[in-house]
Amino acid sequence: MSPRLLYAVTALFVTTLLLFTIQHTSFINPKPWKGNPTPPPSPAPPSKAIVIGKLASEDTSWVTRELPDWHPFIYSVDNTSAALHTPVNKGREALAYLSYVVEHYAALPETVLFLHAHRDGAERAWHVDNAGHDNVEAVRALRLGYVAREGYVNLRCGVGHAVERAMPSAWTAMFPSDPLPTEIGVPCCAQFAVSKRQILARPRADYARYRAWVLETELEDRVSGRVMEYLWHVIFGRGPVQ
């Protein structure tokens, strides 16, 4: 082979090798893999929420209209196709209340307000302690600092005592480590505010056990609901008689 031809072949070989190296550098010396992109953070929980259990026939539009600064969690108790619903209609409002706590235990707001579906009127809201028996006014008057300090605040002022015959067996099922008290008393009627701190004072498993009791009890709806009505204050850290 002549020197000129040998030079030409050598130059072609070097050029080809150089181009190959440039084009395939990522395979020879790949950049270190840093993993998948970090997903965006989950939305922060609302600072305050209203939880309601409602029948399909009940209008709860007043909540978002009149209380826009509260995040509503409205559970349908008789419509399992609703976005939020209970599996069955039992225990009056209790199943909706407990479902919320169990489902949102890891992302609770600072204040949770548990309310009935009705807004006002002496016939249905007779237990709301203001001139118009108006839940909107009751919520607006609620002092969140007081809720944070007390942990649990009943929206009703008054005196009441449980006289349910079903209470002993219910107490044993829900509080198996605690002796049955001689008296249980609290103002009716299952409308109250609770702080995040107070809810978290019990493990999620406790609320799941209370919810299971409501689902599984053979007591009729009004009785199981009334049992829970007289136990909310105990669940949320108060003594048997408030």
GROMACS elastic network, one bead per residue, 0.5 to 0.9 nm:
[ bonds ]
;  ai    aj funct       b0    kb
    1     4     6  0.82812   500
    1     5     6  0.64741   500
    1     6     6  0.63703   500
    2     5     6  0.53282   500
    2     6     6  0.61948   500
    2     7     6  0.86566   500
    3     6     6  0.50419   500
    3     7     6  0.61259   500
    3     8     6  0.86767   500
    4     7     6  0.51683   500
    4     8     6  0.63227   500
    4     9     6  0.88132   500
    5     8     6  0.50528   500
    5     9     6  0.62300   500
    5    10     6  0.85810   500
    6     9     6  0.52319   500
    6    10     6  0.61308   500
    6    11     6  0.85803   500
    7    10     6  0.51503   500
    7    11     6  0.60975   500
    7    12     6  0.86106   500
    8    11     6  0.51843   500
    8    12     6  0.62174   500
    8    13     6  0.86928   500
    9    12     6  0.51537   500
    9    13     6  0.62140   500
    9    14     6  0.87602   500
   10    13     6  0.51244   500
   10    14     6  0.62576   500
   10    15     6  0.86194   500
   11    14     6  0.52489   500
   11    15     6  0.61289   500
   11    16     6  0.85883   500
   12    15     6  0.51910   500
   12    16     6  0.61181   500
   12    17     6  0.85940   500
   13    16     6  0.52128   500
   13    17     6  0.61697   500
   13    18     6  0.86392   500
   14    17     6  0.51144   500
   14    18     6  0.61333   500
   14    19     6  0.87025   500
   15    18     6  0.51177   500
   15    19     6  0.62552   500
   15    20     6  0.86181   500
   16    19     6  0.52457   500
   16    20     6  0.61630   500
   16    21     6  0.86394   500
   17    20     6  0.51386   500
   17    21     6  0.62004   500
   17    22     6  0.87472   500
   18    21     6  0.51491   500
   18    22     6  0.62887   500
   18    23     6  0.87214   500
   19    22     6  0.51680   500
   19    23     6  0.61578   500
   19    24     6  0.85479   500
   20    23     6  0.52809   500
   20    24     6  0.60745   500
   20    25     6  0.83529   500
   21    24     6  0.53269   500
   21    25     6  0.57564   500
   21    28     6  0.82068   500
   22    25     6  0.55064   500
   22    26     6  0.88122   500
   23    26     6  0.79287   500
   24    27     6  0.54870   500
   24    28     6  0.65618   500
   24    29     6  0.87739   500
   25    28     6  0.50215   500
   25    29     6  0.58257   500
   25    30     6  0.72782   500
   26    29     6  0.53702   500
   26    31     6  0.71877   500
   27    30     6  0.55306   500
   30    33     6  0.85703   500
   31    34     6  0.89914   500
   33    36     6  0.87071   500
   34    37     6  0.83046   500
   35    38     6  0.84604   500
   36    39     6  0.84895   500
   38    41     6  0.85956   500
   39    42     6  0.87284   500
   40    43     6  0.88796   500
   41    44     6  0.83876   500
   42    45     6  0.87858   500
   43    46     6  0.88415   500
   44    47     6  0.87308   500
   44   107     6  0.79511   500
   44   109     6  0.89130   500
   45    48     6  0.85156   500
   45   107     6  0.58118   500
   45   108     6  0.63145   500
   45   109     6  0.56087   500
   45   110     6  0.87843   500
   46    49     6  0.67047   500
   46    70     6  0.80755   500
   46    71     6  0.65172   500
   46   107     6  0.88406   500
   46   108     6  0.77743   500
   46   109     6  0.52560   500
   46   110     6  0.78622   500
   46   111     6  0.89881   500
   47    70     6  0.81216   500
   47    71     6  0.82440   500
   47   108     6  0.83048   500
   47   110     6  0.52016   500
   47   111     6  0.65524   500
   47   112     6  0.87149   500
   48    69     6  0.80561   500
   48    70     6  0.56651   500
   48    71     6  0.63312   500
   48    72     6  0.89523   500
   48   108     6  0.86392   500
   48   109     6  0.52382   500
   48   110     6  0.58436   500
   48   112     6  0.57734   500
   48   113     6  0.76946   500
   49    69     6  0.88891   500
   49    70     6  0.53052   500
   49    72     6  0.57341   500
   49    73     6  0.70379   500
   49   108     6  0.86804   500
   49   109     6  0.65824   500
   49   110     6  0.84078   500
   49   111     6  0.64500   500
   49   113     6  0.61074   500
   49   114     6  0.85101   500
   50    63     6  0.84333   500
   50    70     6  0.63583   500
   50    71     6  0.60850   500
   50    73     6  0.59826   500
   50    74     6  0.78298   500
   50   111     6  0.86771   500
   50   112     6  0.59443   500
   50   114     6  0.58677   500
   50   115     6  0.69192   500
   50   193     6  0.89617   500
   51    71     6  0.86792   500
   51    72     6  0.62005   500
   51    74     6  0.57691   500
   51    75     6  0.75901   500
   51    96     6  0.76621   500
   51    97     6  0.65517   500
   51   100     6  0.73064   500
   51   112     6  0.72279   500
   51   113     6  0.61432   500
   51   115     6  0.61778   500
   51   116     6  0.84305   500
   52    60     6  0.87019   500
   52    72     6  0.78507   500
   52    73     6  0.64335   500
   52    75     6  0.60146   500
   52    76     6  0.84612   500
   52    93     6  0.73276   500
   52    96     6  0.68103   500
   52    97     6  0.71525   500
   52   113     6  0.87166   500
   52   114     6  0.62125   500
   52   115     6  0.53239   500
   52   116     6  0.57211   500
   52   117     6  0.59087   500
   53    73     6  0.86559   500
   53    74     6  0.59098   500
   53    76     6  0.58701   500
   53    77     6  0.61727   500
   53    85     6  0.83353   500
   53    86     6  0.85659   500
   53    92     6  0.78645   500
   53    93     6  0.52805   500
   53    94     6  0.80898   500
   53    95     6  0.79441   500
   53    96     6  0.51493   500
   53    97     6  0.72456   500
   53   114     6  0.89586   500
   53   115     6  0.79304   500
   53   116     6  0.67073   500
   53   117     6  0.64173   500
   54    57     6  0.80116   500
   54    58     6  0.61689   500
   54    59     6  0.82173   500
   54    60     6  0.78049   500
   54    74     6  0.69747   500
   54    75     6  0.61085   500
   54    76     6  0.50399   500
   54    77     6  0.58517   500
   54    78     6  0.79360   500
   54    93     6  0.78325   500
   54    96     6  0.85588   500
   54   116     6  0.76082   500
   54   117     6  0.54909   500
   54   118     6  0.86815   500
   55    58     6  0.53534   500
   55    59     6  0.85454   500
   55    75     6  0.86556   500
   55    76     6  0.58928   500
   55    77     6  0.57531   500
   55    78     6  0.58564   500
   55    79     6  0.78816   500
   55    89     6  0.88590   500
   55   117     6  0.81612   500
   56    59     6  0.79464   500
   56    76     6  0.66656   500
   56    77     6  0.77887   500
   56    78     6  0.64695   500
   56    79     6  0.67734   500
   58   117     6  0.67769   500
   58   118     6  0.73205   500
   59    62     6  0.75522   500
   59   117     6  0.73472   500
   59   118     6  0.75046   500
   59   119     6  0.89082   500
   60    63     6  0.58815   500
   60    64     6  0.81102   500
   60    74     6  0.81248   500
   60   117     6  0.59400   500
   60   118     6  0.71006   500
   60   119     6  0.78039   500
   61    64     6  0.59442   500
   61    65     6  0.63129   500
   61    66     6  0.85425   500
   62    66     6  0.55403   500
   62    67     6  0.75927   500
   62   118     6  0.89978   500
   62   119     6  0.71828   500
   62   136     6  0.82977   500
   63    66     6  0.55551   500
   63    67     6  0.53623   500
   63    68     6  0.72505   500
   63    70     6  0.82008   500
   63    72     6  0.72012   500
   63   117     6  0.89522   500
   63   119     6  0.83528   500
   63   136     6  0.78931   500
   64    67     6  0.53754   500
   64    69     6  0.82492   500
   64    70     6  0.76726   500
   64    71     6  0.80259   500
   64    72     6  0.71558   500
   65    68     6  0.60872   500
   66    69     6  0.88818   500
   66   136     6  0.68784   500
   67    70     6  0.57721   500
   67    71     6  0.85570   500
   67   136     6  0.72279   500
   67   139     6  0.82857   500
   67   140     6  0.81695   500
   68    71     6  0.73663   500
   68    72     6  0.88247   500
   73    84     6  0.75270   500
   73   100     6  0.77808   500
   74    84     6  0.65809   500
   74    85     6  0.80449   500
   74    96     6  0.82685   500
   74   117     6  0.85600   500
   75    82     6  0.78943   500
   75    83     6  0.79952   500
   75    86     6  0.66244   500
   75    96     6  0.59142   500
   75    97     6  0.86505   500
   75    99     6  0.88042   500
   75   100     6  0.84872   500
   76    79     6  0.56250   500
   76    80     6  0.72287   500
   76    81     6  0.87931   500
   76    82     6  0.63838   500
   76    83     6  0.82728   500
   76    84     6  0.62120   500
   76    86     6  0.64493   500
   76    89     6  0.87280   500
   76    96     6  0.79830   500
   77    80     6  0.75191   500
   77    84     6  0.88617   500
   77    85     6  0.57115   500
   77    86     6  0.51929   500
   77    87     6  0.74742   500
   77    88     6  0.63603   500
   77    90     6  0.79217   500
   77    92     6  0.84486   500
   77    93     6  0.83488   500
   77    95     6  0.81982   500
   77    96     6  0.72172   500
   78    82     6  0.89924   500
   78    85     6  0.76419   500
   78    86     6  0.75769   500
   78    87     6  0.83283   500
   78    88     6  0.66851   500
   78    89     6  0.56824   500
   79    82     6  0.57718   500
   79    85     6  0.66436   500
   79    86     6  0.80747   500
   79    87     6  0.86851   500
   79    88     6  0.85945   500
   79    89     6  0.89276   500
   80    83     6  0.80634   500
   80    84     6  0.79675   500
   80    85     6  0.55559   500
   80    86     6  0.68436   500
   80    87     6  0.65501   500
   80    88     6  0.79901   500
   81    84     6  0.82235   500
   81    85     6  0.75148   500
   82    85     6  0.58267   500
   85    88     6  0.84128   500
   85    96     6  0.75440   500
   85    99     6  0.87346   500
   86    89     6  0.68814   500
   86    90     6  0.87637   500
   86    95     6  0.67190   500
   86    96     6  0.61803   500
   86    99     6  0.71741   500
   87    90     6  0.89798   500
   87    95     6  0.88535   500
   87   215     6  0.86832   500
   88    95     6  0.84703   500
   88   215     6  0.77888   500
   89    92     6  0.71333   500
   89    93     6  0.89294   500
   89    95     6  0.78190   500
   89   221     6  0.79676   500
   90    93     6  0.80046   500
   90    94     6  0.77827   500
   90    95     6  0.65605   500
   90   214     6  0.68318   500
   90   215     6  0.68100   500
   90   220     6  0.78895   500
   90   221     6  0.51669   500
   90   222     6  0.83028   500
   90   224     6  0.77054   500
   90   225     6  0.75789   500
   91    94     6  0.52757   500
   91    95     6  0.59887   500
   91    96     6  0.88504   500
   91   214     6  0.60937   500
   91   215     6  0.80516   500
   91   219     6  0.89000   500
   91   220     6  0.79105   500
   91   222     6  0.64821   500
   91   223     6  0.74714   500
   91   224     6  0.50163   500
   91   226     6  0.77221   500
   91   227     6  0.86383   500
   91   228     6  0.77081   500
   92    95     6  0.69945   500
   92    96     6  0.82472   500
   92   221     6  0.62765   500
   92   222     6  0.66409   500
   92   224     6  0.78390   500
   92   225     6  0.50610   500
   92   226     6  0.82537   500
   93    96     6  0.55604   500
   93    97     6  0.63428   500
   93    98     6  0.88420   500
   93   114     6  0.89840   500
   93   115     6  0.84907   500
   93   116     6  0.72598   500
   93   190     6  0.79773   500
   93   225     6  0.69862   500
   94    97     6  0.51303   500
   94    98     6  0.61289   500
   94    99     6  0.84108   500
   94   190     6  0.84431   500
   94   211     6  0.80555   500
   94   214     6  0.76469   500
   94   224     6  0.85348   500
   94   225     6  0.61866   500
   94   228     6  0.65444   500
   94   229     6  0.78582   500
   95    98     6  0.52560   500
   95    99     6  0.58995   500
   95   100     6  0.85663   500
   95   211     6  0.63548   500
   95   214     6  0.67284   500
   95   215     6  0.77140   500
   95   225     6  0.87082   500
   96    99     6  0.51013   500
   96   100     6  0.62678   500
   96   101     6  0.88462   500
   97   100     6  0.54015   500
   97   101     6  0.66108   500
   97   102     6  0.89105   500
   97   114     6  0.68503   500
   97   115     6  0.89742   500
   98   101     6  0.51501   500
   98   102     6  0.61281   500
   98   103     6  0.84561   500
   98   207     6  0.64131   500
   98   208     6  0.75858   500
   98   210     6  0.75103   500
   98   211     6  0.58056   500
   99   102     6  0.52136   500
   99   103     6  0.59477   500
   99   104     6  0.83670   500
   99   207     6  0.85047   500
   99   208     6  0.82342   500
   99   211     6  0.70953   500
  100   103     6  0.52143   500
  100   104     6  0.58487   500
  100   105     6  0.79202   500
  101   104     6  0.53160   500
  101   105     6  0.53320   500
  101   108     6  0.80523   500
  101   199     6  0.80355   500
  101   204     6  0.79443   500
  101   207     6  0.71290   500
  101   208     6  0.87434   500
  102   105     6  0.54593   500
  102   106     6  0.87054   500
  102   204     6  0.62444   500
  102   205     6  0.82406   500
  102   207     6  0.62277   500
  102   208     6  0.61956   500
  102   211     6  0.84515   500
  103   106     6  0.79756   500
  103   107     6  0.88911   500
  104   107     6  0.53355   500
  104   108     6  0.58511   500
  105   108     6  0.57737   500
  105   199     6  0.82118   500
  105   200     6  0.76633   500
  105   203     6  0.89603   500
  105   204     6  0.66112   500
  106   204     6  0.89158   500
  108   111     6  0.80549   500
  108   112     6  0.79705   500
  108   196     6  0.61377   500
  108   199     6  0.86961   500
  108   200     6  0.89408   500
  109   112     6  0.65896   500
  109   195     6  0.80857   500
  109   196     6  0.61946   500
  110   148     6  0.78903   500
  110   194     6  0.85344   500
  110   195     6  0.56809   500
  110   197     6  0.76142   500
  111   144     6  0.73588   500
  111   147     6  0.75007   500
  111   148     6  0.74862   500
  111   193     6  0.69133   500
  111   194     6  0.58994   500
  111   196     6  0.58841   500
  111   197     6  0.89665   500
  112   192     6  0.85202   500
  112   193     6  0.56354   500
  112   194     6  0.53396   500
  112   195     6  0.62677   500
  112   196     6  0.72166   500
  113   139     6  0.85415   500
  113   191     6  0.76648   500
  113   192     6  0.59444   500
  113   194     6  0.64480   500
  113   195     6  0.87793   500
  114   190     6  0.76262   500
  114   191     6  0.54732   500
  114   192     6  0.54238   500
  114   193     6  0.61004   500
  114   194     6  0.81891   500
  115   118     6  0.85149   500
  115   135     6  0.82394   500
  115   190     6  0.74400   500
  115   192     6  0.69520   500
  115   193     6  0.86725   500
  116   119     6  0.77713   500
  116   125     6  0.88073   500
  116   135     6  0.86623   500
  116   190     6  0.79933   500
  116   191     6  0.68106   500
  118   121     6  0.84005   500
  118   124     6  0.71015   500
  118   125     6  0.69197   500
  118   135     6  0.79085   500
  119   124     6  0.86362   500
  119   125     6  0.71223   500
  119   133     6  0.82015   500
  119   134     6  0.58923   500
  119   135     6  0.52325   500
  119   136     6  0.67850   500
  120   123     6  0.84331   500
  120   124     6  0.70450   500
  120   125     6  0.52073   500
  120   126     6  0.80591   500
  120   128     6  0.79316   500
  120   132     6  0.68641   500
  120   133     6  0.52223   500
  120   135     6  0.60286   500
  120   136     6  0.80849   500
  121   124     6  0.58609   500
  121   125     6  0.52831   500
  121   126     6  0.67934   500
  121   132     6  0.67268   500
  121   133     6  0.56829   500
  121   134     6  0.68959   500
  122   125     6  0.53178   500
  122   127     6  0.81248   500
  122   128     6  0.86014   500
  122   132     6  0.75153   500
  122   133     6  0.60554   500
  122   134     6  0.89182   500
  123   126     6  0.59404   500
  124   127     6  0.80480   500
  124   133     6  0.88561   500
  125   128     6  0.56033   500
  125   129     6  0.89952   500
  125   132     6  0.89739   500
  125   133     6  0.56218   500
  125   134     6  0.71989   500
  125   135     6  0.78856   500
  126   129     6  0.77758   500
  126   132     6  0.89893   500
  126   133     6  0.59208   500
  127   130     6  0.89184   500
  127   133     6  0.71029   500
  127   156     6  0.69646   500
  127   188     6  0.76489   500
  127   189     6  0.68761   500
  128   131     6  0.86248   500
  128   132     6  0.82685   500
  128   134     6  0.63961   500
  128   135     6  0.65358   500
  128   138     6  0.73432   500
  128   155     6  0.75537   500
  128   156     6  0.65521   500
  128   189     6  0.89312   500
  128   191     6  0.89287   500
  129   132     6  0.83727   500
  129   133     6  0.60782   500
  129   134     6  0.80771   500
  129   135     6  0.88383   500
  129   138     6  0.75417   500
  129   155     6  0.78626   500
  129   156     6  0.62082   500
  129   157     6  0.72108   500
  130   133     6  0.51415   500
  130   134     6  0.66707   500
  130   135     6  0.86465   500
  130   137     6  0.77117   500
  130   138     6  0.71792   500
  131   134     6  0.76396   500
  132   135     6  0.87955   500
  132   137     6  0.85315   500
  133   137     6  0.84086   500
  133   138     6  0.83767   500
  134   137     6  0.55174   500
  134   138     6  0.64166   500
  134   139     6  0.88844   500
  135   139     6  0.61109   500
  135   140     6  0.85499   500
  136   139     6  0.52369   500
  136   140     6  0.62384   500
  136   141     6  0.86645   500
  137   140     6  0.50338   500
  137   141     6  0.61213   500
  137   142     6  0.86702   500
  138   141     6  0.52017   500
  138   142     6  0.63735   500
  138   155     6  0.75400   500
  139   142     6  0.51502   500
  139   143     6  0.87061   500
  139   155     6  0.86636   500
  140   143     6  0.82269   500
  142   145     6  0.89506   500
  142   146     6  0.82473   500
  142   147     6  0.82316   500
  142   155     6  0.83228   500
  142   193     6  0.88162   500
  143   146     6  0.53831   500
  143   147     6  0.66050   500
  143   148     6  0.89152   500
  144   148     6  0.61738   500
  144   149     6  0.85897   500
  144   193     6  0.89055   500
  144   195     6  0.88118   500
  145   148     6  0.50418   500
  145   149     6  0.62035   500
  145   150     6  0.86156   500
  146   149     6  0.50687   500
  146   150     6  0.59846   500
  146   151     6  0.81096   500
  146   153     6  0.81755   500
  147   150     6  0.51962   500
  147   151     6  0.54121   500
  147   152     6  0.62265   500
  147   153     6  0.60649   500
  147   193     6  0.67431   500
  147   194     6  0.64764   500
  147   195     6  0.61646   500
  148   151     6  0.54441   500
  148   152     6  0.81759   500
  148   194     6  0.78062   500
  148   195     6  0.54646   500
  148   196     6  0.81835   500
  148   197     6  0.79484   500
  148   198     6  0.86277   500
  149   152     6  0.86379   500
  149   195     6  0.83778   500
  150   153     6  0.68377   500
  150   194     6  0.84861   500
  150   195     6  0.81512   500
  150   198     6  0.86977   500
  151   193     6  0.80457   500
  151   194     6  0.54806   500
  151   195     6  0.50065   500
  151   196     6  0.79706   500
  151   197     6  0.70420   500
  151   198     6  0.51428   500
  151   199     6  0.82204   500
  151   236     6  0.75599   500
  151   237     6  0.78983   500
  152   192     6  0.71935   500
  152   193     6  0.58553   500
  152   195     6  0.66607   500
  152   198     6  0.71482   500
  152   233     6  0.71054   500
  152   236     6  0.62708   500
  152   237     6  0.75369   500
  152   238     6  0.79016   500
  153   156     6  0.86734   500
  153   191     6  0.89351   500
  153   192     6  0.55646   500
  153   193     6  0.51916   500
  153   194     6  0.64413   500
  153   195     6  0.89807   500
  153   233     6  0.84696   500
  154   157     6  0.73821   500
  154   186     6  0.86686   500
  154   187     6  0.74698   500
  154   188     6  0.84826   500
  154   189     6  0.87069   500
  154   190     6  0.78109   500
  154   191     6  0.63132   500
  154   193     6  0.64905   500
  154   194     6  0.87845   500
  154   233     6  0.80400   500
  155   187     6  0.87973   500
  155   189     6  0.86056   500
  155   190     6  0.84384   500
  155   191     6  0.57103   500
  155   192     6  0.50689   500
  155   193     6  0.72972   500
  156   187     6  0.61453   500
  156   188     6  0.68739   500
  156   189     6  0.73978   500
  156   190     6  0.88361   500
  156   191     6  0.74319   500
  156   192     6  0.79476   500
  157   187     6  0.63832   500
  157   188     6  0.86844   500
  158   186     6  0.78702   500
  158   187     6  0.51336   500
  158   188     6  0.78971   500
  159   185     6  0.72049   500
  159   186     6  0.59911   500
  159   188     6  0.79118   500
  159   242     6  0.82870   500
  160   184     6  0.86044   500
  160   185     6  0.52847   500
  160   188     6  0.65314   500
  160   230     6  0.87645   500
  160   241     6  0.89879   500
  161   183     6  0.75039   500
  161   184     6  0.58264   500
  161   186     6  0.61007   500
  161   187     6  0.77741   500
  161   188     6  0.88617   500
  161   230     6  0.78300   500
  161   241     6  0.80652   500
  162   165     6  0.89619   500
  162   167     6  0.80592   500
  162   183     6  0.77044   500
  162   184     6  0.56598   500
  162   185     6  0.57878   500
  162   186     6  0.78440   500
  162   226     6  0.85888   500
  162   227     6  0.79291   500
  162   229     6  0.89995   500
  162   230     6  0.61789   500
  163   166     6  0.87423   500
  163   167     6  0.78645   500
  163   184     6  0.84556   500
  164   167     6  0.54163   500
  164   168     6  0.85321   500
  164   223     6  0.77603   500
  164   226     6  0.78250   500
  164   227     6  0.68188   500
  165   168     6  0.71315   500
  165   169     6  0.86654   500
  166   169     6  0.59123   500
  166   170     6  0.62105   500
  166   171     6  0.86475   500
  166   219     6  0.81870   500
  166   223     6  0.78790   500
  166   224     6  0.82453   500
  166   227     6  0.73678   500
  167   170     6  0.50089   500
  167   171     6  0.58388   500
  167   172     6  0.85182   500
  167   227     6  0.62815   500
  168   171     6  0.51955   500
  168   172     6  0.62966   500
  168   173     6  0.87524   500
  168   180     6  0.67348   500
  169   172     6  0.51715   500
  169   173     6  0.62815   500
  169   174     6  0.87407   500
  170   173     6  0.51530   500
  170   174     6  0.61995   500
  170   175     6  0.83185   500
  170   213     6  0.79714   500
  170   217     6  0.88857   500
  170   224     6  0.87967   500
  170   227     6  0.75653   500
  171   174     6  0.52407   500
  171   175     6  0.55488   500
  171   176     6  0.73595   500
  171   178     6  0.84245   500
  171   179     6  0.85679   500
  171   180     6  0.66836   500
  171   231     6  0.86426   500
  172   175     6  0.53518   500
  172   177     6  0.79981   500
  172   178     6  0.77555   500
  172   179     6  0.79113   500
  172   180     6  0.72834   500
  173   176     6  0.57762   500
  173   209     6  0.85013   500
  173   210     6  0.83337   500
  173   213     6  0.73882   500
  174   177     6  0.89134   500
  174   206     6  0.79849   500
  174   209     6  0.67523   500
  174   210     6  0.58934   500
  174   213     6  0.73985   500
  175   178     6  0.54816   500
  175   179     6  0.80320   500
  175   180     6  0.86092   500
  175   206     6  0.89069   500
  176   179     6  0.77754   500
  178   181     6  0.85602   500
  180   183     6  0.86095   500
  181   184     6  0.68156   500
  181   240     6  0.68020   500
  182   240     6  0.87423   500
  183   240     6  0.66670   500
  183   241     6  0.67219   500
  184   230     6  0.71652   500
  184   231     6  0.81233   500
  184   239     6  0.84924   500
  184   241     6  0.50795   500
  184   242     6  0.81879   500
  185   230     6  0.68295   500
  185   231     6  0.87936   500
  185   240     6  0.63299   500
  185   242     6  0.60357   500
  186   189     6  0.88556   500
  186   229     6  0.85945   500
  186   230     6  0.62988   500
  186   231     6  0.83640   500
  186   232     6  0.89957   500
  186   233     6  0.74159   500
  186   240     6  0.80686   500
  186   241     6  0.60784   500
  186   242     6  0.52140   500
  187   190     6  0.85046   500
  187   230     6  0.82586   500
  187   242     6  0.78788   500
  188   191     6  0.79029   500
  188   229     6  0.68443   500
  188   230     6  0.74271   500
  189   192     6  0.86893   500
  189   226     6  0.86800   500
  189   229     6  0.63926   500
  189   230     6  0.84766   500
  190   226     6  0.87936   500
  190   228     6  0.81701   500
  190   229     6  0.51794   500
  190   230     6  0.80308   500
  190   232     6  0.74278   500
  191   229     6  0.88952   500
  192   232     6  0.87237   500
  192   233     6  0.89704   500
  194   197     6  0.83341   500
  194   198     6  0.65255   500
  194   199     6  0.69036   500
  194   236     6  0.75776   500
  195   198     6  0.52533   500
  195   199     6  0.64516   500
  195   200     6  0.87466   500
  196   199     6  0.52069   500
  196   200     6  0.62051   500
  196   201     6  0.86782   500
  197   200     6  0.52384   500
  197   201     6  0.63284   500
  198   201     6  0.50858   500
  198   202     6  0.76874   500
  198   236     6  0.62583   500
  198   237     6  0.71915   500
  199   202     6  0.62199   500
  199   203     6  0.84160   500
  199   204     6  0.88988   500
  199   235     6  0.87234   500
  199   236     6  0.65674   500
  199   237     6  0.88537   500
  200   203     6  0.64263   500
  200   204     6  0.77647   500
  201   236     6  0.80411   500
  201   237     6  0.80371   500
  202   205     6  0.81129   500
  202   206     6  0.65210   500
  202   207     6  0.78806   500
  202   235     6  0.82837   500
  202   236     6  0.81733   500
  202   237     6  0.88624   500
  203   206     6  0.56509   500
  203   207     6  0.73629   500
  204   207     6  0.54080   500
  204   208     6  0.63533   500
  204   209     6  0.87831   500
  205   209     6  0.61764   500
  205   210     6  0.87651   500
  206   209     6  0.50780   500
  206   210     6  0.64067   500
  206   211     6  0.86695   500
  207   210     6  0.50722   500
  207   211     6  0.61121   500
  207   212     6  0.85250   500
  207   235     6  0.87101   500
  208   211     6  0.50312   500
  208   212     6  0.61009   500
  208   213     6  0.86648   500
  209   212     6  0.50194   500
  209   213     6  0.62745   500
  209   214     6  0.88491   500
  210   213     6  0.51020   500
  210   214     6  0.65204   500
  210   215     6  0.87931   500
  210   228     6  0.89877   500
  211   214     6  0.52243   500
  211   215     6  0.62874   500
  211   216     6  0.86351   500
  212   215     6  0.50113   500
  212   216     6  0.59274   500
  212   217     6  0.82525   500
  213   216     6  0.52100   500
  213   217     6  0.56325   500
  214   217     6  0.56204   500
  214   218     6  0.87998   500
  214   219     6  0.87213   500
  214   221     6  0.89956   500
  214   224     6  0.66947   500
  214   225     6  0.82095   500
  214   228     6  0.85887   500
  215   218     6  0.86765   500
  216   219     6  0.88357   500
  217   220     6  0.81984   500
  217   224     6  0.76359   500
  218   221     6  0.89056   500
  218   224     6  0.86713   500
  219   222     6  0.82045   500
  219   223     6  0.61315   500
  219   224     6  0.57734   500
  220   223     6  0.55072   500
  220   224     6  0.62821   500
  220   225     6  0.85207   500
  221   224     6  0.54319   500
  221   225     6  0.59938   500
  221   226     6  0.85220   500
  222   225     6  0.51463   500
  222   226     6  0.61240   500
  222   227     6  0.87077   500
  223   226     6  0.50864   500
  223   227     6  0.62121   500
  223   228     6  0.87388   500
  224   227     6  0.50660   500
  224   228     6  0.63937   500
  224   229     6  0.86257   500
  225   228     6  0.52564   500
  225   229     6  0.61789   500
  225   230     6  0.89365   500
  226   230     6  0.64860   500
  226   231     6  0.88033   500
  227   230     6  0.54718   500
  227   231     6  0.65823   500
  228   232     6  0.61868   500
  229   232     6  0.59745   500
  229   233     6  0.85478   500
  230   233     6  0.73001   500
  230   234     6  0.81899   500
  230   240     6  0.89365   500
  231   234     6  0.52065   500
  231   235     6  0.61987   500
  231   236     6  0.86970   500
  231   240     6  0.80212   500
  232   235     6  0.50215   500
  232   236     6  0.62146   500
  232   237     6  0.88363   500
  232   238     6  0.88024   500
  233   236     6  0.51436   500
  233   237     6  0.64330   500
  233   238     6  0.53316   500
  233   239     6  0.74558   500
  233   240     6  0.76784   500
  233   241     6  0.86640   500
  233   242     6  0.74961   500
  234   237     6  0.53539   500
  234   239     6  0.58457   500
  234   240     6  0.59972   500
  234   241     6  0.85843   500
  234   242     6  0.88554   500
  235   238     6  0.73898   500
  238   241     6  0.78133   500
  238   242     6  0.68455   500
  239   242     6  0.63718   500
